Amino acid sequence: MTQKQTFEQALERLEQIAKGLESGDASLDESLKMYEEGMKLIEFCNSKLNEAQKTIRKLTKTSSGFTTEPLDENIQD
Amino acid sequence: MDQKIYTVSALTREVKELLEMSFPRLWVEGEISNLKFHSSGHIYFTLKDESAQIACAMWRSRANQLIFRPGDGMQVLVEGELQVYERGGTYQLIVQQIQPAGVGALQMAFEQLKKKLHAEGLFDEQYKKPLPLYPEKIGIITSPTGAAIRDIVSVGSRRFPCIEIILSPVRVQGEGAAEEIVHAIKNMNEYGEVEVIILGRGGGSMEDLWAFNEESVARAIFDSEIPIVSAVGHEIDFSISDFVADRRAPTPSAAAELVVKDRAELLGVTNYYQERLNNGMKKLIREYQEKITSYSSSYAFRKPEDFIFQKIQRVDDLQKFISMSLSHLIKLKTQNLRRVKEQINALNPQAILGRGYSICSKEGEIVKSVDQLELQDIVDIKLAQGQFSSQVKSLQ
């Protein structure tokens, strides 16, 4: 699977962080670190949501694996 | 009149004999109309073609064995026997079995496959994989030129513009379509980067949609590691792939709505977390502030002062001790000194004289023996108080 962080993973981590902060079990230092991480995740998610529209790509199998190329047909009307 | 005159009954009986004997069990093809499922379980219908029709009856014992539900307008092959109903003066076909003809046969195959796969457990809820909540990369298996891809792309990018769509183009009908779909499902799994797959096509006749009812396609869907949403045809169309897929969507557009979350909704989710984090942090800070306040007034926090006071006291004690020790030492030394002085005193000749002794000396030399003296010698006698001279009168 893909290495880079997904929206879904970010939200899962955010849920953990929110729970961690709310429980009050962590030290102040840890809490600050979590808060900082959470804010970064939110920023990441929001930047994802503001990303430009992606094109549709066509999956092709080659001898060395898979490649994707933009679809020729203008299917977005 | 030598012509034979039949009674109605006799004529009908002869017709019955003639008909029923001339047409033993037979097959006839036609279209079902006026279909009635009687509460008794028997089925009555009319089989017709362009220019004729024949009444049909299927008794309950036979009707129960049908694996599909016949319907008006269905083209069927019917196996049965002709029977004349004397009381009504009519004849009808007593149906033993019905087989759909044309598309009807597909329908029948559909039912058969559905029954088989259901029995195998391929539709069981326990095998349904959950769809990802917020996919960013979705796979689509459909025709690159069909209505389905257009609908999915327009709905998908309207809801979440940065959604990545990977299309595995396939033929969705006709010869070889099923093989291409099976291949595409396997490729998508091998590729592995999409989080969910939409498999489907736009509406069409049952024949058009047939690839999605093929057993090979059903098994490929079942074997897929990536969750698959099946979206074949219109709302009313059900395909085998719908049953075996992890989710069914009534149309490709609906599939896109099911899979792709709305951007506004997602912004709501991130805002929700932002608020939760901020509130959590505020609460934490408040708690710490309260702790600090309570600490600063608590015994525990005053402890360092106590500690210092205790140390100061200790220093005082030590000082006292030291000074006490010093004076003690001085006293000791003084006593010592006095004793030594007394000892020294005891050795002082003056002190000896004090005890009543006297020192006799002749010409400055202390006389310790009479051998040092001659008669008439003048000696000096030193006493504790004063001194005098005397003349030796006798020597012993």
Contacts between the chains, C-beta under 8 A, distances in Angstrom:
chain1	res1	chain2	res2	distance
A	1	B	192	5.9
A	1	B	193	7.0
A	2	B	137	7.5
A	2	B	193	5.4
A	6	B	134	7.5
A	6	B	136	5.8
A	6	B	195	7.6
A	7	B	134	4.4
A	7	B	136	5.5
A	7	B	266	7.4
A	8	B	132	5.8
A	8	B	133	5.8
A	8	B	134	4.4
A	8	B	135	7.2
A	8	B	136	7.8
A	8	B	195	7.6
A	11	B	133	7.4
A	11	B	134	6.3
A	11	B	269	6.6
A	11	B	273	7.4
A	14	B	273	4.5
A	14	B	277	7.7
A	15	B	273	7.7
A	17	B	277	6.7
A	18	B	273	6.1
A	18	B	276	4.3
A	18	B	277	6.0
A	18	B	280	6.3
A	21	B	276	7.8
A	21	B	277	6.3
A	21	B	280	3.2
A	21	B	281	6.3
A	21	B	284	6.6
A	22	B	276	7.3
A	22	B	280	4.8
A	22	B	283	7.6
A	24	B	283	7.5
A	24	B	284	6.4
A	24	B	287	6.6
A	28	B	284	7.2
A	28	B	288	6.1
A	31	B	280	8.0
A	31	B	281	7.1
A	31	B	284	5.3
A	35	B	277	5.9
A	35	B	280	7.5
A	35	B	281	4.9
A	38	B	273	7.0
A	38	B	277	4.5
A	39	B	274	7.7
A	39	B	277	6.9
A	41	B	273	7.8
A	42	B	270	5.2
A	42	B	273	5.9
A	42	B	274	5.2
A	42	B	277	7.5
A	45	B	266	7.3
A	45	B	269	7.8
A	45	B	270	4.6
A	46	B	267	7.3
A	46	B	270	5.6
A	48	B	136	7.2
A	48	B	162	6.1
A	49	B	160	7.7
A	49	B	162	7.2
A	49	B	263	5.6
A	49	B	266	5.7
A	49	B	267	5.9
A	49	B	270	7.3
A	50	B	162	8.0
A	51	B	161	7.1
A	51	B	162	3.6
A	52	B	161	7.1
A	52	B	162	6.9
A	53	B	157	5.6
A	53	B	161	4.4
A	53	B	162	6.8
A	54	B	157	7.8
A	54	B	161	7.6
A	54	B	162	5.7
A	54	B	163	6.6
A	54	B	164	4.8
A	54	B	165	7.1
A	56	B	149	7.7
A	56	B	153	5.9
A	56	B	165	4.5
A	56	B	166	7.8
A	56	B	167	5.7
A	57	B	164	7.4
A	57	B	165	7.2
A	57	B	166	5.6
A	57	B	167	7.1
A	58	B	144	7.2
A	58	B	166	7.7
A	58	B	167	5.2
A	58	B	168	7.7
A	58	B	169	6.2
A	59	B	139	7.4
A	59	B	166	5.1
A	59	B	167	6.7
A	59	B	168	4.7
A	59	B	187	6.5
A	59	B	188	7.1
A	59	B	191	6.0
A	61	B	187	5.6
A	61	B	190	7.9
A	66	B	187	7.3
A	66	B	190	7.3
A	66	B	191	4.6
A	68	B	166	6.0
A	71	B	144	6.5
A	71	B	167	6.1
A	73	B	144	5.7
A	73	B	145	6.4
A	75	B	144	7.2
A	75	B	145	7.8
A	75	B	149	5.5
A	75	B	150	5.3
A	75	B	153	6.0
A	76	B	150	7.6
A	76	B	153	5.6
A	76	B	154	6.7
A	76	B	157	7.3
A	77	B	150	6.4
A	77	B	154	7.2
